[in-house]
Every structure is written in C-alpha cells, then in structure tokens.
Amino acid sequence: MYCLESMIDLGLKKGQIFPSEEHKAVAMTLGLCNPHVTNRTTLIEIVQAVCNVPTERIKIVTLDEMIKEFDCPNCFY
C-alpha cells in the first residue's frame, strides 16, 4: 500500500507530468491508502487511467466510468 502523497508520482512514466492538479487529486484518491493497491504495477495502471481522462471530464468522472471507459483496475471493492 502506498500512503505518502509523493508516492503517486511512482505511477507516472519517465518525464510525464499530470495533466492538471485535478488529475493528480483523483489519482491520489484512488491510488493512495488503498489496501488493494499492493504493487507498483497497479499504481501505474491507476495513474495512467486517470491521466487519460479528458480535462473537461476529470471533475465529473465516476468510478464506474474510470473502470469501464479508461481501463482503471477495479481494486476498490
């Protein structure tokens, strides 16, 4: 499990940055302090899925949409 805010950057590719602060906030909400995120691969998949959400949708995207439309791993239930 990843707990520190700075650990969310482990999900970024080399040289990649979050498209917006909102994207980073969503990634932190989904990936940090989640007992089902037990390895870096899962954290990377979550962060990359969040980064693929268009900026105009990041404030309204639902968890189900993240899973179905953006291939976010379903590790939340």
C-alpha distance (Angstrom), angle and dihedral (degrees) to the residues before:
residue distance angle dihedral
M1 . . .
Y2 3.79 . .
C3 3.81 115.4 .
L4 3.80 111.5 165.0
E5 3.81 120.7 85.2
S6 3.78 91.7 -129.0
M7 3.81 90.5 58.2
I8 3.82 90.8 72.9
D9 3.81 87.4 76.0
L10 3.82 87.8 68.0
G11 3.81 85.8 76.3
L12 3.79 93.9 60.2
K13 3.79 124.0 93.2
K14 3.80 118.3 -118.4
G15 3.81 108.4 -70.0
Q16 3.81 93.0 4.9
I17 3.80 122.2 130.6
F18 3.79 130.6 -170.2
P19 3.82 113.2 -90.1
S20 3.82 89.6 -128.2
E21 3.78 142.4 -11.0
E22 3.81 87.3 -100.9
H23 3.81 90.3 58.6
K24 3.79 89.9 51.7
A25 3.82 91.5 48.5
V26 3.81 92.0 51.5
A27 3.80 91.6 47.2
M28 3.81 90.7 50.8
T29 3.80 91.4 48.7
L30 3.80 92.3 52.2
G31 3.79 101.1 35.6
L32 3.79 108.7 33.4
C33 3.81 124.2 76.9
N34 3.80 88.6 4.8
P35 3.82 108.1 138.5
H36 3.82 89.8 -153.7
V37 3.81 92.4 60.9
T38 3.78 97.7 83.5
N39 3.79 101.4 151.4
R40 3.76 140.5 38.0
T41 3.79 93.3 -113.1
T42 3.79 90.9 64.4
L43 3.80 91.3 45.8
I44 3.82 89.9 51.5
E45 3.81 91.2 49.7
I46 3.82 91.2 51.7
V47 3.81 94.3 46.9
Q48 3.80 93.2 46.4
A49 3.81 91.5 48.7
V50 3.81 90.3 51.6
C51 3.81 91.4 47.9
N52 3.82 88.9 55.2
V53 3.81 93.0 59.4
P54 3.82 110.3 103.3
T55 3.80 113.1 -111.5
E56 3.81 91.9 -119.2
R57 3.84 90.1 58.3
I58 3.79 102.3 40.2
K59 3.82 93.7 92.4
I60 3.81 93.8 50.1
V61 3.82 105.5 32.7
T62 3.80 114.0 122.1
L63 3.77 128.3 -142.0
D64 3.80 90.9 -111.6
E65 3.81 90.0 52.5
M66 3.80 90.0 49.0
I67 3.80 89.8 54.5
K68 3.82 98.6 40.8
E69 3.81 103.3 34.2
F70 3.79 103.9 27.8
D71 3.82 101.3 34.0
C72 3.79 94.6 -119.4
P73 3.80 109.7 169.0
N74 3.79 112.3 -104.1
C75 3.78 98.8 -123.0
F76 3.78 100.0 132.3
Y77 3.81 105.5 88.7
